[in-house]
Each structure stands twice: as structure tokens, then as C-alpha cells.
Amino acid sequence: MIRYSKVIGTGGYLPEEVRTNEQISQTVDTSDSWIFERTGIKSRRIARADETASSMAEIAARQAIEAAACAPEDIDLIIVATGTPDRVYPSTGCLLQQRLGIKNCVAFDVQAACSGSIFALSIADQYIKSGAAKKVLVVGSEICSRIVDWTDRGTCILFGDGAGAVLLCASDEAGILSTHIHSDGEYEDLLYCPNPQAATDAGKDEAGYINMRGNEVFKVAVNTLGRIVDETLAANNMQQSDIDWLVPHQANTRIIAATAKKLKMSMDHVILTLENQGNTSSASVLLALNEGVRDGRIQRGQVVLLEAFGAGFTWGSALIKY
């Protein structure tokens, strides 16, 4: 009998503080209209000083666990996608495990930048399909505001903080239909965040902030996401019309619109959270999925395409029958 991974609960958390385009324009040379026209972003959430990736992950995770009507101790694997971990080690996954009070469980992190949650879903799916796990908690949690240079107009307008979560369980019913993940380190210098403590002598004075060559990233992202759509449809012998919802990584409305066009899909069938959340990196896809589920747009039995593109470059998709 074929074993599937099925989504049985979703959750999300956004910090209380809202930082608007107008507020950013008071410190860098920009404006609300300039930012919105180029990105689709109006505001983003900023974590409190006492919040961490693990503390936000806990809130999102508990929502997903409650929605699934199961107990934390039922979980046998935790995968956290983050580029902004609480510590270099132990992993944020282990810290989340401790917060949830789970003893008999494996926990670890995945670092694939903005594609992190897709990579984590793919790993979780393999664990469940192989029989190595029955219930897997996948969380994307990011505090991007702490690795953004707030004097750099090219990056500070883009990013926000938040956490999204899904709980997967083994099922005889179709759930995750397929996952597709890729990476190519050739483009490492187009989008990166240095680690000053581990830098070579040549880069020892480089601050630990996001560096991005936006125009080049945009071009590669649009072409790459177009290919991942084709790959996903072909793998499942589906047509564009078979997809009910697109849940994309929330980076830029123009990139999202290009992917929707590839699917011949109206933007009415795209879950967009970008305007009031910004780019929350590995959290964005799961936050958007949670929003679509909780407001009733995504219904049981519908086919949902999740996709993301991030530094590395990394990119991937997950096709889900919700």
C-alpha cells in the first residue's frame, strides 16, 4: 500500500510590531509608492528584542498541533527551516523540541534560505514514505530584521519576521503528491549573508547583513520558477488547470505574477501575504498556506502548488492534495 504524507494542521505567528514603508522612508531615500510599485510590499512585522526563531516557532507549532488535534508527544520528527537560528548550535529544532516538552523525538535544522520550508517538506515526506516517521512537524521561522542593514535601501524594504508551521502524518490518502528540490552554488555571490565570525581574512571586515544584487536575482528566479512549474506538472501528469491554488514564496509580486501566468492562473487563486508581511524567507510559504487554510479559501481535496526560490541558489516545489 502506498503511504502518503498528509497535512493535518497548520499554524502561523507574526510579531506585533508593524513597520511601514513610510517609517522606512524616514531613514533611507525611498517612499511608500516606490517600494510598493517595485515589490508589492506596504509593511512588514518586526520581532521584539526578546523574541527568537525558536520562540516564534513554538507559537506557530502549537497552533498546528492544536489544529491537528494531537499532542506534542505524538510527534517523532521536528524539522526547522531557518537562516536566523537562535544559536549556531544546538539547532533551533532542538530548542523547539525542548519548548514543546517532547523527549522521544528527532530534531534538526535545514538551511536553504527562502526555499527552506520546501526543502524541509521534501525531507519530511521522505521520512514518512519510508516508514521512518509517522508525524512530522515542519516549521519555517525567521528574524530577518536582525540580518538586514537598515541603511541599505536595496534590502531593508524587503524583509520581515514570522513563523509558519505544518504538521504532517502518514496516511493512505493522497497528500503530498510530489516534491522537487534543486540548488546551484554558481550564483552564491548574487544573494548571501556573510558570517563575520567564520569569515576568511579577505572578508573579515564584512558585516553580517544580507547582500543582494536584485536585478540579477529577479531574472534567475523568474526563469527557474517557470521550469519548476513544468517539472512538477510533468511529474504528476497534470495540466495547469488541475492546480486550484498557488502558494508561492512571498518575495516580489512581479515574480509571483510571472509564475501565475505560467500556470495560466488568475491572481484570485494565488495566496498573497506579501503586502503586509514582506519577505519572511523560509517562513513565507508556510505562513501563506496557513492563511489560505484558516480563512477558508483552501479546502480539503483541492490541489495546491507550493514553490520557492532562495539564496544558494535553491529552489523547489511541493504539490499537495490538501
PyMOL commands that set and color helices and strands:
alter all, ss='L'
color gray80, all
select helices_A, chain A and resi 21-25+32-39+53-67+72-74+92-100+113-130+144-146+153-156+185-190+196-198+201-203+214-235+240-242+253-262+267-269+274-277+281-294
alter helices_A, ss='H'
color red, helices_A
select strands_A, chain A and resi 4-13+17-20+43-46+77-81+106-110+135-143+161-171+176-183+191-192+211-212+245-248+303-310+314-321
alter strands_A, ss='S'
color yellow, strands_A
deselect
rebuild
show_as cartoon
